[in-house]
């Protein structure tokens, strides 16, 4: 079995971060979301991975390389425009050939991996097998309607009146039958080739299409709130580890990871917190559910429930909460501008002056 890992798209819900960075490379717990997908595929025994890339292809290539450090062999498949998930299958047909494959959305996080799903698909080998999960607002997703035996009878993309609360969770298994399906469908009203239409075509043609309901945690990390939530979930499982330098006047409370090369001085860190290599924390309070990226500097400040990307400086600002701060940003106080707390969503190379 091969894998098709999608890492294109514009990431509009994560702007301004995604003006300068691939949405799949935004880190949670100091590891890009895309890497969790690669690790899940490798753990499931998939060795050949085709990564569909768009305008951020150079950045994705630089981050992933040839895939060897994940235990996979990566082939990059350029997609000139993000014209839908079925279009990604269409442009990858030459690479996929006659192999079965799993399609995994690179900005999705699936707790527990997909090993069981790979085994389930191999046993039944229906034309398509989709992962679904119950959601509170199904109209924001592709929605599946199942019969009592777990077979898919109908799929709709973002329906105004959903027929069920089962959303497609970004993991799809296919036999080569899907290639005929993606060639047979037409673009939707939004101008995209929808994978839901392709799977529905298979159903309409009498092919067996099955679904498995996800029982663990799943999240589409397409928004700031979702990224912060996944960061929280991953940090919950963090093992405390201190490889960096923590002075005697600092206090580490709970599950705290201090990577080699990081320095903590005269500060209190309340876990779960991940502090990456090269970061410096001085005279500060780092609250729970926070990831501090490589080479960041946090001085005389307070940060909690936030993701701070590499190279950023935060000086003299208290109570930064629920924030996503882009790479190489500069956050500092502005004189005589009072405020009880601050919430920031900043693009890379930003500079912001805030009330202390």
N, C-alpha and C positions, 0 to 999 in steps of 0.2 A: 504493500500500500504506500502511495505517495501522499504528500500533504501540500495543500495550497494555502499559504499564509498571506492574508491581505494586509498590506501596509501602504496603501495609497490613500486617496481622499484628502480633503482640505482641512478637516477638523474645525469647522466654523464655530462650533459651540465652545471651543477652547481658545478662541482668539482673545487677547493678542499673542498668547504663547505660541500658537501654531502659525503665526506669520513668519517665524524664524526657526521653527522646530517641528519635526514630525510628531503627530499626536501619539503615535505608538511608542515613541521614545521618551515621553514624559515619565519620570520615575515615580514609583511607589515603593516605599521602604528602600529608597536609594537603588532601585533596579528598574530599568525601563519595562513598561507593561509588555512590550513585544517579547522580552526575554522569558517571561512566565509562559507564554504560548509555546516558544521554542522548547523550553524545558519539559512542558507537558507532552509535546509530540515525541521528543526523544524518550521520555519515560514510558510511552505507550509502544515503543518499538519502531516508530517511523524513522527512517533514515534519509529519505530523499524529500527535501522541502523546496518548493518553488515559492519565492516571495514576490508577490505582485507589488511593484513600486511605481510611484508617480513622480511629482515634482521634487520630493524630498529623497529621491533615490541615493544621491551621494552620501547623505547623512546616515541612511539606513545601512548602506554598504559598509561605511566606516565603522559603524557600531557592531554589526553582526559578522562581517568578514565572510569567510568561506563556510562558517557554521561548525567548524571542527571542535571548537571549545564547548559546544553544546552537544556534541556527539551526533551531528547530522551533516549532510552534504547539501549546501544551499545553491540553488540556481535563481538568478534574478530575472523577473519577467516584467518588462516595461509596459505600463499602461498609459498611453498618451493623455487620456482624460478619464476621470472617475465616472464612468457611464453605467455603473450598477454592478452588483455582485455577479449576476449572470454574465455580464460582459467580461468580468475577470476570468470566468471559466472559459469563455469563448476565446480570449486571447492566449490562454494557457493550453489549449487543446493539443497543440503540436508537442508540448513537453509532457503532458499527461498521458498521451497515447491511449493504449487499451487498459491502463491500470485503474483499479479502484483508487479512490482518494478521499481524504478528509479535507474539507475547507474550514479554516479557522480564522475568525476575524481578529486581526492583530491588536485591536484596542479593547478586546473582551478579556475578562478575568473569570476563570472557572476554578473554584476552589476544589482541590482534590484531583485535578487532572482529568484525562479522558481515557485512561487505560481500559476501564470497564466498558465504555462505549465502543471502543475499537473491537474488543472481543465480541460484544453483542452484535455488531454489524457483520463481523466475519462469520458468525454462526448463521444468521438469518439471510444475509446478503440480499436484501431487498434493493430495488433500483435506487432508492434514496432512503436515508434514515436521518431524522432531524432531532435536535435537542430542544426541548421546550421547558419553560418554567412559568409558574404563576406570577402575575404582576398585577399591581393595583390599577394601572392605567394602560390597558392593552392597546388602545388606539394609537399609542406612540410607537408601536412595534409591528413587525409581521406577526400575524395571529394564526394559530392552527386550530382546526376543529377536528376532533378525533372520534372514532366510533368506540364501542365498548371493548373491542379487541386491541385498541391502541394503534389502529391504522388511521392514517391521515385521509380525511375525506374532503377537506377544503382548506385553502390557505388564502389569506388576504394581507396586503401590505398596508399598514396604518389605516384600518377601516374606521369610518366614523361611528358605525354601530357594530362593535366586535361581537362575534358569535361565541367566543369563549374568552377566558382570561389567561390562555396559554400563549406566551410570547416565544418566538424563535430566539434561541439563546446564542446564536453566532457560531454554532458548530454543526456542520452538515457532512454526511457521508454519502458518496455517490459511486455507482458503477458507471461504466462508459455510456450507459443509456442516456445520461444527462446531456451529452454533447448534441444529440438530436434535438433535445428539448430546448437548449439555449439558442439553437439556430432557428427553431420554429416560432419563437415568441417575438412580439413587437415591443418597442419601447413604451413605457408607461406614460401617464400624463406629465410626469416630471422629467421625461426624456431619458429614462434609464431602463436597462434590461434588468428586470427584477428577478431575483432567484426564487421568490415566492411564485411568480408566474411560471417559471420553468418547472418547479416541483408540481404545481397544479396541472401543468400539461402532462406530466408523467401519470398523475392520478387519472386524468381524463382519458388517457390512452390505455388504461387498464393495468398499468404497472403497480407493483406493490410498493407502497411508501409507508414507512413506520416511524414512530416517534418514541422517544424516551423522555420521561419527565425528570428534570434535575431536582435532586433533593438537597444538595448543598448550596453554597453561596455562589451567585453569579452577578456580574455587573458589567454593563457597557460603560467604559470609562470616558465617554464622550463629553462630559461636562465637568466643571470644577468640583461641584458637590459630589459627583460620583467618584472622581479621583481621590478626594479627601476621605471618602468612605472606604474605598479599597485600601488606601494607605492605613487606615485604622484597623481594618480586618487583618491585613498582613502583619502589622506590628503586634497585634494580639498574640501571634505565635512566635514572636521574637525570643531567641535565647540570649540571656545576658552574656556579654563578652566584652572585655576591655583589653584591647591590644595597643591602644594609644596611651598618651601620657595624661594622667589625672592627678592634680596636686592634692596635698593633704587638706587644703581648705575647701575643697569641693565635696559635694554630696551627690551620690548616685542612688536613686531610690527606685527599686523595681527593675523591670526588664530594660536595660540600657545597653546599647551596642556602641562602642567607641573603637573605630577602625584604626589600624596601624597608621601612624603619622598624624592622627588627630590629637589636639591638645585641649584640655578642659582646665581652666584656672578660676578659682574663687567663684564657683558657680554651683547652682543646684539643678540637677537634671532628674525629672520625674518621669519614669517610663510608663508605657513603652516608647522609646526614642531610639532612632538610628542616627549616628553622627559619622559621616563618611571620612575617608582619608584626606588629610591635609586641612581639615576644618579647625578653626580656633574659636573656642567659646570662653569668653572672659567676663567676669562680674555680671553674669546673666542668669536668668531662670528659663530653662527649656521645659515646657510642660508636656503632658502626655500626648501621644499620637502625632509626633512630629518627626519629620525626616530632614536632616540638615545635610546638604550635598557636599561634594568634594570642594575643598579650597574655599569654603565659606568662612566669613568672619562675623561673629555675633558678639558685640561688646555692649555691656551696660544696657541690656535689652531683655524683653520677655516675649517668648514665642510659644504658642501651643496650638495643637490640632491644625498643623500647617505642613506644607511641603515647600522647602527652600531649595531651589536648583543651584547647581555648582557655580562657584565664583562670585556669589553674592555677598555684599557687605551690609550688615544691619548694625547701626550704632546709635545708642541713646534713645531707643524707641521702646516703650513698654506696651504690653498687652496687644501684641499682634496675634490675631486669632482667625481660624478658619480661612487661611490665606494660601494662595499658590503664587510664589514669587519666582520669576524667570531668571535665567542664567545671567550672571555678571551685572545684576542690578545693584543699585546703591540706595539704601533706605536710611534716612536720618531725620532728626527733628527740625522743624522750622520754629523760630522764636515766636512766643506768645500766641500759639494756636492751640487752644485747649481742646481735648477730646477724650472721652472715656475709654475708647478702644479703637482699633483700626482693623479693617478687612481689606486685603489687597489682592488684586488679580493683575499681575504685571507682566509685560512682555520682556523678552531678553534685552539686556543692555539698558534697562530703564534706570531712572533716578527719580526718587520721590522724596519730598520734604514734608514731614508730618508734625503735628502738634505733639509735644512731649507729654 
